[in-house]
Every structure is written in structure tokens, then in C-alpha cells.
Amino acid sequence: MLYLSISILSLLTGFLLDICFGDPHRLPHPVRWIGALISALEKAMDSCFKKSKTAQRLAGGCLVIIVTVISTAIPLGLLILAHWLHPALHFALASVFCYQILAVKSLKTESMKVYHQLKQHNTEGAKQAVSMIVGRDTAHLTQAQIAKAAVETIAENTSDGAVAPLFFMLIGGAPLGFFYKAVNTMDSMVGYRSERYQYFGTAAARLDDVLNYIPARISAYLMIAAAFFAGYDAKAALRVYRRDKRNHPSPNSAHTEAVCAGALHIQLAGSAFYFGKLHKKPTIGNAVRPIEAKDICRANRLLYLTSFMALIAGLCLKSLLLLCFI
């Protein structure tokens, strides 16, 4: 019961720390260490890229196993040691871990840099800012396309950076949260369908799809409710969600994008260039009006409301579970 109480309080504390402080770039961050581990292992496995498709897939599978085991075992061991020393230390460390796993404030901060550059009509500055949060080529984007890219990132990462980490931390605390972040980081680094990663990144991409399957759908319905409370068009959000939720190569990404597009009466997605190649994708939503820089602010409002609702709902469910043990 003590473990469960600490889990609830540390998640709440970690969420509030993230909302208040975001990601201080000067401080060490476990997700950066996970990224460094992935890069080091990829370099060590470099010879596999010259071999068969099967060898690349096997190497990619080994990468997933090594990274997830290390990323989960270390925080778990530290939390067990901290609890053995004192429950208060366990709570403090778990709170910091939960804080580091979440990315609500940092997503808003980085996307608002794009907004401010667009408001100043600084297209080159906006391209530079948006290139930090999207994977597509940004060199030839117009201001409207820059705004659209930022809104899409906010909508998609409402699940990946907020609801999904909360979902896994509610189930298994910070260690399971780090397991999710490790998989999500691998997918963002090697899960592309580029010539180099097409086979090597298969395991990471597939596992990321599996882990995000439920959170993406929870996020969509929470965002529809958030659209209602924010004063946006919740009915259109639900209608577009039902119609366009599969309009993406990923089985999960279009869910929150469709809700956001419907709520704001804009059109998202469509074809884009990645690594110099045009990837043709269907559109999401209806172009009721042209997209504008202010839509970045509106998407961030949906991000915050959805995240708060996910936290409240999750903590209520876990508190009920705690009461069952009393």
C-alpha cells in the first residue's frame, strides 16, 4: 500500500514539476542518455547495415532488447534502493523520474518558439524553430506549412509526450514510464522508413505502435472532451475523428491529429518531404479556413487540457485501487 501511495503522489508531483519547469536544457536528462545509448549501439552494430535484411532486423531487435532492459532496470534498481534507505527518498526520486519522463511544458515551449517567429514574420527563424520538433524537411516550407507542421506535432505528441507516459506510469510507475520512453526514443531515432533504417528500425517501430495503440485512442477521446471545455467545436472533432483517424501510415498518429483538425476547423497532414523524398499521405480534417500561427496556441490549449484530464482520470482510478487495499 505504501508503494501505491508513493506512486500516486510522485506522479502528481512529477506532473506539476513538468508544468512549472519543463525541460531545463542545462541539466542532465535520462532521455538524452537513452538517446546516447541508442547511438552508441547503432554505431557498434554498423556492420549489420552491409548485410542482409534479416541481419538488419535481428540487429534492430537486439537494440530494442538491450535499450529497454537497461532503461527500465536502472531506474527500478535505484527506486528499490531509495525505498530501502527511506520511503521519503523513494518519493523524491520517483517524483524526479516522473517529471523527466513527461514533456508537456517543453512541447509547448518549443512550439511557441515557432509561433513567436511567425508572428514576427521571420520565416527563416520559424523554419529553424520548427525543425527542432519535426522530422520532415523544412527548408522550403511556407509560413502556413510551418504552422501546420507545428500543430501536427503538438497534436501527435499530446499522446506520445503526455497521455502515453502517464498511462504507463499509472500502471507501473517510473520504471514502466522509462520503458515507454526508451521505445518511443528508439522509434524517433531509427524508426524511419529511410534506406538506412527500413529494416534495422522495424522492431522499434512495431513495438512503438503496439505500446501507443491504447493511449492514442484514450488521448483522442480526452481531446474531444478538452475541445468542448476549451470552447472549440467538439462535435466536428468527433466527426472528423471517426472519418480520418486512419489517414496516416502509423496506426496511431492520426487519432489526435484528426481530433485537433476537426476542433479547429483546419486541415492537417498531406504529402511532405522527408530526407529529400516526397511521401504522399492523405489529408486529415477539412480546410474550413486557412491555418494560421494562432492555431499553435489553440493546439497547446488542447494539449494542456487533455493532459490535465488524463492525469485527473488516472489518479482517480488509481486512488480507488488504493482504497480497495485499505
N, C-alpha and C positions, 0 to 999 in steps of 0.2 A: 504493500500500500504506500510506503514511503517513496519507493521508486516512481510509482504512478503520480503521486503528488508533486514530486520534483519535476517529472516530465511535463506536467501541465503548467506549472509556474515558470519553468525555464523557457518553454515555448512562447508563453505570453511575454516574458521579459525580453527574449531574443527578438521577437517581432517589434516590440516598442523601441528597442535599440536600433533596429534597422530603419524604422520610420524616422527616428530622430537624427541618426548619424550617417546612414548609408554606408558606403564602402570607402573608408579612408585609404587613398591610394598609397600613402607613405608607409602604412603598417603592413606587416606580413599577412598573407591571406592563404588559408588551406587550399582554396580552389586554384590559386596560382601554382601552388606546389603540385597539385594534381596535374595541372597542365604541363609543368616542367617534367614530371614523371612520364607522362604520355609521350612528350617529345623525345626524352632520353631513350625510352623503349622503342619508339619508332626508328630512331637512328640506329639502335642496336640490331634491329630486325631489317635493316636496309637491304640486305642481300635477298630477302624474300621477294622483293619487288621485281627482281630479274628472273624469277622462277614462274611456275605455273599458277593458274587461277586458284587451284586447290591449295597450293602452298601459301598464297597470299591470304586466303580465307582462314587457314589454320593459324597463321601468324597473328591475324587480326583477332581471332578467338582467344589466343594466348594473351594478347594485350588486354582484352576485356577482363579475363580472369585475374591477371596479376594486379591490374589497376584497381579493380573493385575490392579485391581481398585486402590490399594494403590500405586503401582509402577508408574501409569500414573497420578493419581490425585495430588500427592505431587509435582512432577516437574512442572506440569501445574499450580498449585497454586502459586508456587514460581516464575515462569516466569510472571504470571499476576501481582503479587505484585511488581516484579522488574520493569516491564514496567510502572506501576502506579507511581513508585518512579522516574524513569528516563529511557528513551529508551537506553541510554548507558549502564546502569546496566543490562537491559534486554539482550542486545547484549553480554555482558561479560559472564553473567550466561549461556545463551544459547550456547555460544561457548564452555564453560567448559563441559556442558552436552553432546554436540555432540562429543567432544573429548573423554569423558568417555564411550560413547556408542560404539565407533569404537575400533577395536582390530587388526589393520593391523600390526603395528610395534611390538606389543607384540607377535603376532603369529610368525613373522619372528625371533624375538629374541629367543623365546623358542625352535623353531625348529632348529635354528642354534646351539644351545647348543648340540643337538643330533649330528649334523654334525661334530662339533669340537671333540666330544668324539670318533666318528667313525674314524676320521682322525688320532687320536692318538691310534687307535686300542684298545680303552678301552671299551670293550663290556659291562661290568657291569655299567660303568658310562653312556654309551649310553642307556642302559635299564632304568636306573633311570631317565634320562632326557626325554626319550620318554614316560615314564609312567605318566609324568605330563601333557601330551597333548593328550593322547588317552585313551579310555575306556577299551580296551582289556587287557588280561593278558600278561605281558611282560617278565616273569621270564625265559622262555625257548626260546626266540626269538634269531635267528641268526643275524649277522650284516646286511645281506641283508634284512631280515624281519623287522629289526628295521628301516632301511632306507625307506622301503616300507610303514610302518606304519606312519612315519613322513610325507612322500609325500602325502599319502591319507588324512591326517589331514589338511595339507596346502590346498590341492585341495578342500576338502569339506568346509573348513572354509573360503575360498575365498568368498563363498556365505554367509555363516552364520555370519561371523565376519566382512565383509566389504560391499559387494553389498547389501545384505538384509537390514542391518541397514541404509545404505544410501537411499535405496528405500523408507523406511518408514519415515525417517526424511525429505525427499523431499516432501512427501505427507502431513505429519502432524507435522513436527518439532521434537524437542527433546522429547515431551511427547509421541508421537506415537513411536519414537525410543525406549523409555523405555518400552512401552507396548510390543514391539517385543522382547527386551532383557529379559523381565520377562518370557515370554512364552518359549523362547529359553533356558533360565537357568533352568526352571522347567523341560523341556524335557531332558536336560542333567543330571538332578539330580534324577528324578522319572520316566522318560520315557522309562526305560529299560524293556525288557521283562523277568525280573527275577521273581522268585517266589514271592517276596515281592511286586513288583511294576506292575505286569502283568495287574491288574485291576485298582489299585489306580492311575497309571500313564497314563491311557487311554486318558483322556480328554486333558492332557498337550501334549501328543504325537500327537494326532489328530489335535489339534489346531496349533501345530508347523508345521505339514505337510501342512496345509491349508495356513498358512502365508508364507511359503517358496516356494510355488508352482510357483508363477511368478518369484520371484527373482532368483531361482535356474536356470530357463531357460534363463533369461536375462544374468546371470553370465556365462553360458555355451557359449553363442554366443560372449559375450565380451572376454572371454578367448580364443576362436578360433582366434579372431582378434589380441589379445595380442600375441598369438603364432606366428602369421605372423610377427609382428613387432619385436619380440624377436629373430627371425631367426630360430624358431623351425618348425616342419612340420605341418602347418595349415591344409593342405589337409587331412593328416592322422587323425588329431584331429577331423575334421568334420566327416570323415568316421567312426571312432570308436565311436564318439558321437551318431551318428544315429543308430549304431548297438547295443551299450552296455548301453545306457542311462537308461534302465530299469533293469539292472543287480544288483539290490540291494533291500533289504527288504523295505527300505524307498523309497517313490515315488520321492524324490528329491536328495538324496545324490550322486547317480551315475552320475548325469549330468556333474558336473565339474570334477569328477574323470575320467570319460571317455575322456573328452577333454584333460586333463593333460596326461593321459596314451598314447593317440594317438599322441600328440605333442612330447612327449619324447621317443616314441618307447619302452615303458615298459609295464609290466602287473601289475595291481593293484588288490586289493580286494582278493577274495577267502576265504576259511574257516579260522576261527580264534577262539581262546578260549576267552570266556567272563565268569567271575565268576566261573572258573573251568569247564565250559561246552563248548564242541565244537559246534560252529554254522557254518553249512555248507552254503556257499554263492558262487555264480558264480564269475568267474574272470572278470576283466574289462581290455580291451586292449590286445595287442599281445606282447609276450615275444621276441621281435626282438633282444633285447640284455639284459644281466643281469642288474638288478637295482644296483645302486651304491650310495655312500654317496653324490656325486656331484649332484645327482638328487634333493636333498633337496634344494640346491642353485637355480637350474633351476626352481623348483616349486615356490620358493619365488619370482623369477623374474616374473613369470606369475601372482602371487598374486598381486604384486605392479602395474604391467601394467594394469591388469584388474581393480583394484581399482581406479587408476587414470582415466581410460577411463569411468568408471561408474560415477565418480564424475563430470567429464567434461560434459558428455552427460546429466546428471541430472540437473546440474546448467544451462546449455544452455536452456533446456526445461523450467525450472522454470523462467529464465530471460525473455524468450519470453512471458511467462504468465504475468510477471511484466510489460512488455512493453504494453501489451493489456489493462492494467489499467491506463496507462499514457495518 
